[in-house]
Amino acid sequence: MDMPEEKNKRPAKVQRLLKDLVRHRFTFGESRADLELLRSIHDGTYANTKPGDPSFHAYAAAVNTVSEFATQALDFPELIPFNNQLAEIQEEHMPSYPPMSPITSAFFASWMVLDARDSFTKMTLGELFVYYLQHVNKLNYVREAMATLNASFCSFYEVMEVDTHGVTLWDIAGKLEHQCWCSSGYPGLRGEIWYIRVVPPFIEGTVRSVTMGTPYVFRDSSRSMWEKFFQRYLASGNGSGRSLGDYLKHGKSLGYWLEFVFQAFMGYAGNMIQVTGVPDDPASLPHSDPRHQL
């Protein structure tokens, strides 16, 4: 639940919206199967009828559910400007899969509900969803999954090892190692740099993290290249007083990381998308656009 001091910091208009949000009757008819699946994984009754890691299926079900919540919440008058911004970004990038667009549908869906921050409430749709669930005291197993997802963001990882159980990834920004299962089925190659969302296991007692979506793979990059980029960012005016995690989650502007992927695109396969370059060097980006400077 919100702490009293957090509630008092919100402008009155935002507090009114949140009260209306809690009073509204949201429906989850399209997510019924996802809710049942997520609950069964949470309760330990999941029979693993789907191939792959159960943690991934749990998080994917939560994303589907918050996406259904978002379609209804974005009709609130106060959120219509945010809805319009999201629609413009969606129209510009046409999420699908290469060759139509390097912005995959899964990448866009997770970004929209987990990372895109509304300027009115200063919250993401995922955070609004958790606020709603907290105050109506419903679907606690969904709230548990959403708490992890809301804290996540795409980052840059070096592939350290590849084996039959998955990959070992080194989080370059966070300086942590993750044993990970790749949800797209791409096995990876040692030394590659991946741009991907990695989330910790949802299943209690397990240690393997999972990726959400198709990895964006740099084959002409290195860990030191991204360490230097992060150093340049933190030393810049944009990085002053701001954490690296906040930058990786929200970028410099709405849709920043979508635009980076679009400009960095090189090629693709059925389970990976190849990219190149760094955000602060337009010459390194194959589709650099002066109208959309990073």
C-alpha positions as CSV (number, residue, x, y, z in Angstrom):
1,M,0.0,0.0,0.0
2,D,1.1,3.6,-0.5
3,M,2.8,5.3,2.4
4,P,1.0,8.5,3.6
5,E,3.9,10.7,2.6
6,E,3.9,9.2,-0.9
7,K,0.2,9.9,-1.3
8,N,0.5,13.5,-0.1
9,K,3.2,14.2,-2.7
10,R,0.8,13.5,-5.6
11,P,-1.0,16.5,-7.0
12,A,-4.8,16.6,-6.2
13,K,-5.7,15.9,-9.9
14,V,-3.6,12.7,-9.9
15,Q,-5.1,11.6,-6.6
16,R,-8.6,12.1,-8.0
17,L,-7.7,10.0,-11.0
18,L,-6.3,7.2,-8.8
19,K,-9.5,7.2,-6.8
20,D,-11.5,6.9,-10.0
21,L,-9.3,4.1,-11.1
22,V,-9.9,2.1,-7.9
23,R,-13.7,2.7,-8.2
24,H,-13.8,1.6,-11.9
25,R,-14.8,-2.0,-12.7
26,F,-12.1,-3.4,-14.9
27,T,-12.8,-6.6,-16.7
28,F,-10.3,-9.3,-17.7
29,G,-12.3,-11.5,-20.0
30,E,-9.6,-11.8,-22.6
31,S,-7.0,-12.6,-19.9
32,R,-9.0,-15.4,-18.2
33,A,-6.8,-18.2,-19.5
34,D,-3.7,-16.1,-18.6
35,L,-4.9,-15.6,-15.1
36,E,-5.6,-19.2,-14.6
37,L,-2.2,-20.1,-15.9
38,L,-0.4,-17.6,-13.7
39,R,-2.3,-18.7,-10.6
40,S,-1.5,-22.3,-11.2
41,I,2.2,-21.5,-11.6
42,H,2.1,-19.4,-8.4
43,D,0.3,-22.1,-6.5
44,G,2.6,-24.9,-7.7
45,T,-0.1,-26.9,-9.5
46,Y,1.1,-26.0,-13.0
47,A,1.6,-29.2,-15.1
48,N,4.0,-27.5,-17.5
49,T,1.9,-28.3,-20.6
50,K,3.7,-25.5,-22.5
51,P,7.3,-26.0,-23.5
52,G,9.9,-23.7,-21.9
53,D,10.4,-22.2,-18.5
54,P,7.3,-21.7,-16.3
55,S,8.7,-18.4,-15.0
56,F,8.5,-17.0,-18.6
57,H,4.9,-18.2,-19.0
58,A,4.0,-16.6,-15.7
59,Y,5.4,-13.2,-16.7
60,A,4.0,-13.4,-20.2
61,A,0.6,-14.0,-18.7
62,A,1.0,-11.0,-16.4
63,V,2.0,-8.8,-19.4
64,N,-1.1,-10.0,-21.2
65,T,-3.3,-9.1,-18.2
66,V,-1.8,-5.7,-17.6
67,S,-2.2,-5.0,-21.4
68,E,-5.9,-5.7,-21.1
69,F,-6.0,-3.4,-18.1
70,A,-4.2,-0.7,-20.1
71,T,-6.7,-0.7,-23.0
72,Q,-9.4,0.3,-20.5
73,A,-7.3,2.6,-18.3
74,L,-6.2,4.6,-21.3
75,D,-9.8,5.6,-21.9
76,F,-9.8,7.7,-18.7
77,P,-9.9,11.4,-19.8
78,E,-6.7,12.3,-17.9
79,L,-4.8,9.5,-19.7
80,I,-6.0,10.2,-23.2
81,P,-3.0,12.4,-24.1
82,F,-0.7,9.5,-23.0
83,N,-2.8,7.1,-25.1
84,N,-2.3,9.5,-28.1
85,Q,1.4,9.5,-27.6
86,L,1.6,5.8,-27.4
87,A,-0.6,5.5,-30.5
88,E,1.8,7.8,-32.4
89,I,4.8,5.8,-31.4
90,Q,3.1,2.6,-32.4
91,E,2.1,4.0,-35.8
92,E,5.6,5.2,-36.4
93,H,7.4,2.0,-35.5
94,M,4.7,-0.5,-36.6
95,P,5.6,-3.3,-34.1
96,S,5.7,-6.8,-35.7
97,Y,8.9,-8.5,-36.7
98,P,11.5,-7.9,-39.3
99,P,11.5,-7.2,-42.2
100,M,8.4,-5.1,-41.5
101,S,9.8,-3.6,-38.3
102,P,12.7,-4.4,-36.0
103,I,10.5,-3.5,-33.1
104,T,8.9,-6.8,-32.2
105,S,5.3,-7.0,-30.9
106,A,6.5,-8.5,-27.6
107,F,9.2,-5.8,-27.1
108,F,6.6,-3.0,-27.8
109,A,4.0,-4.6,-25.5
110,S,6.4,-4.9,-22.6
111,W,7.8,-1.4,-23.1
112,M,4.3,0.1,-23.3
113,V,3.1,-1.3,-20.0
114,L,6.3,-1.5,-18.0
115,D,8.6,1.3,-19.1
116,A,6.6,4.1,-20.8
117,R,5.9,6.7,-18.1
118,D,2.9,9.0,-18.3
119,S,3.8,12.6,-17.8
120,F,0.5,13.4,-15.9
121,T,0.7,10.7,-13.2
122,K,4.5,10.1,-13.4
123,M,3.6,6.4,-13.4
124,T,3.7,3.5,-15.9
125,L,0.6,1.5,-16.8
126,G,2.1,-1.4,-14.9
127,E,2.5,0.8,-11.8
128,L,-1.1,2.0,-12.2
129,F,-2.2,-1.6,-12.4
130,V,-0.4,-2.5,-9.2
131,Y,-1.9,0.5,-7.5
132,Y,-5.4,-0.7,-8.6
133,L,-4.7,-4.3,-7.4
134,Q,-3.4,-3.1,-4.0
135,H,-6.5,-1.0,-3.3
136,V,-9.1,-3.5,-4.4
137,N,-7.1,-6.4,-2.8
138,K,-7.5,-8.6,-5.8
139,L,-5.3,-11.0,-7.7
140,N,-2.4,-11.0,-5.3
141,Y,-0.5,-13.5,-7.5
142,V,-0.7,-11.1,-10.4
143,R,0.6,-8.3,-8.2
144,E,3.5,-10.5,-7.2
145,A,4.5,-11.0,-10.8
146,M,3.9,-7.4,-11.7
147,A,6.2,-6.1,-8.9
148,T,9.1,-7.9,-10.5
149,L,8.2,-6.9,-14.0
150,N,7.7,-3.2,-13.0
151,A,11.2,-3.2,-11.6
152,S,12.7,-4.6,-14.8
153,F,14.1,-3.0,-17.9
154,C,16.0,-4.0,-21.0
155,S,19.8,-3.8,-20.6
156,F,23.0,-4.9,-22.2
157,Y,24.5,-8.3,-21.4
158,E,27.6,-10.2,-22.5
159,V,27.1,-13.9,-23.3
160,M,29.6,-15.7,-21.1
161,E,28.7,-19.4,-21.6
162,V,26.2,-21.4,-23.6
163,D,25.0,-24.9,-22.7
164,T,22.0,-27.1,-23.1
165,H,20.3,-25.4,-20.1
166,G,20.6,-21.9,-21.4
167,V,23.1,-19.1,-21.3
168,T,25.2,-17.3,-18.7
169,L,24.8,-13.6,-19.1
170,W,26.9,-10.8,-17.5
171,D,24.8,-7.7,-16.8
172,I,27.2,-4.9,-17.9
173,A,25.4,-2.1,-16.2
174,G,24.5,-4.0,-13.0
175,K,27.7,-6.0,-12.8
176,L,25.9,-9.3,-12.1
177,E,25.9,-12.7,-13.6
178,H,22.6,-14.5,-14.5
179,Q,21.9,-18.1,-15.4
180,C,19.2,-17.6,-18.0
181,W,16.7,-19.3,-20.3
182,C,16.1,-17.5,-23.6
183,S,12.5,-17.4,-24.5
184,S,13.0,-17.0,-28.2
185,G,15.0,-20.2,-28.5
186,Y,18.1,-18.4,-29.7
187,P,21.1,-20.3,-28.1
188,G,23.6,-17.5,-28.3
189,L,27.3,-17.3,-29.0
190,R,30.0,-16.6,-26.5
191,G,31.1,-13.0,-26.6
192,E,27.9,-11.6,-28.1
193,I,26.3,-8.6,-26.5
194,W,22.5,-8.9,-26.0
195,Y,20.0,-6.1,-25.5
196,I,17.1,-7.8,-23.7
197,R,14.8,-7.7,-20.7
198,V,16.0,-10.3,-18.1
199,V,13.7,-11.1,-15.1
200,P,14.5,-13.3,-12.1
201,P,12.7,-16.6,-11.6
202,F,9.1,-16.5,-10.6
203,I,9.1,-20.1,-9.3
204,E,10.2,-20.3,-5.6
205,G,13.3,-22.4,-5.2
206,T,14.6,-22.0,-8.7
207,V,17.6,-19.9,-9.7
208,R,17.3,-19.5,-13.5
209,S,16.3,-16.1,-14.9
210,V,14.3,-15.8,-18.1
211,T,14.4,-13.3,-21.0
212,M,11.2,-11.6,-22.2
213,G,11.2,-11.4,-26.0
214,T,13.7,-11.8,-28.9
215,P,17.3,-10.7,-28.1
216,Y,18.8,-7.8,-30.0
217,V,22.3,-9.1,-30.7
218,F,25.5,-7.2,-31.2
219,R,28.2,-9.3,-32.8
220,D,30.7,-6.4,-33.4
221,S,30.5,-5.1,-29.9
222,S,32.2,-5.8,-26.5
223,R,31.7,-5.3,-22.8
224,S,34.3,-2.5,-22.6
225,M,32.5,-0.7,-25.4
226,W,29.3,-0.5,-23.4
227,E,31.1,0.3,-20.1
228,K,32.7,3.3,-21.8
229,F,29.3,4.3,-23.2
230,F,27.8,4.2,-19.7
231,Q,30.7,6.2,-18.3
232,R,30.1,8.9,-21.0
233,Y,26.4,9.0,-20.3
234,L,26.9,9.4,-16.5
235,A,29.5,12.1,-17.1
236,S,27.2,14.0,-19.4
237,G,24.6,16.6,-18.4
238,N,21.8,14.1,-19.1
239,G,23.3,11.7,-16.6
240,S,23.7,14.2,-13.8
241,G,21.7,13.2,-10.8
242,R,20.1,10.3,-12.6
243,S,20.7,6.6,-12.1
244,L,21.9,4.4,-14.9
245,G,18.9,2.1,-14.2
246,D,16.5,5.0,-14.7
247,Y,18.1,5.9,-18.0
248,L,17.9,2.2,-19.2
249,K,14.3,2.0,-18.2
250,H,12.9,5.3,-19.4
251,G,15.6,6.7,-21.8
252,K,15.9,10.4,-22.5
253,S,12.4,10.7,-23.9
254,L,9.3,8.6,-24.5
255,G,10.1,5.8,-27.0
256,Y,13.9,6.5,-26.8
257,W,15.0,2.8,-26.7
258,L,12.5,1.8,-29.4
259,E,14.1,4.5,-31.6
260,F,17.6,3.2,-30.7
261,V,16.7,-0.3,-31.8
262,F,15.1,1.0,-35.0
263,Q,18.3,3.0,-35.9
264,A,20.6,0.1,-34.9
265,F,18.9,-2.6,-37.0
266,M,21.1,-4.7,-39.3
267,G,19.4,-8.0,-39.9
268,Y,17.5,-10.9,-38.4
269,A,16.7,-14.6,-38.1
270,G,13.7,-16.3,-36.7
271,N,14.9,-16.1,-33.1
272,M,17.3,-13.1,-33.0
273,I,17.6,-9.6,-34.4
274,Q,21.1,-8.3,-35.2
275,V,21.9,-4.7,-34.3
276,T,25.0,-2.5,-34.2
277,G,26.2,0.9,-32.8
278,V,25.8,3.0,-29.7
279,P,23.2,5.7,-29.0
280,D,25.7,8.6,-28.7
281,D,27.4,7.9,-32.0
282,P,25.0,8.5,-35.0
283,A,27.7,7.4,-37.5
284,S,27.6,3.9,-35.8
285,L,23.9,3.5,-36.5
286,P,22.8,2.1,-39.9
287,H,19.5,4.0,-39.8
288,S,20.5,7.1,-38.0
289,D,17.9,9.8,-38.4
290,P,18.7,13.5,-37.6
291,R,15.0,14.1,-37.0
292,H,15.2,11.6,-34.1
293,Q,18.5,12.3,-32.4
294,L,19.4,10.0,-29.5
